[in-house]
Amino acid sequence: MAAAFLNGNLDLATTNIQRVGVFDYFINRAGAAAQGIELPQSLIDRAIDQTP
């Protein structure tokens, strides 16, 4: 949907809302640390770690 909108092929005013039912959290712990962000353990436990 985002690509269609950005390409000018979708009118958001007339498009039905679609809700995401299942999703994943992705984290990069090294990136977070470099920015001074401390990730809560509850997020780390359920996220997919993309740290290089």
QUIWO-V994027 format. One record per backbone hydrogen bond with DSSP energy under -1.0 kcal/mol. CO is the residue of the C=O (numbers start at 0). NH is the residue of the N-H. If there is no record, write none. Layout:
((CO & NH) (CO & NH))
This chain:
((0 & 4) (1 & 5) (2 & 6) (3 & 8) (4 & 7) (10 & 13) (24 & 47) (26 & 49) (27 & 31) (28 & 32) (29 & 33) (30 & 34) (31 & 36) (32 & 35) (39 & 42) (39 & 43) (40 & 44) (42 & 46) (47 & 26))
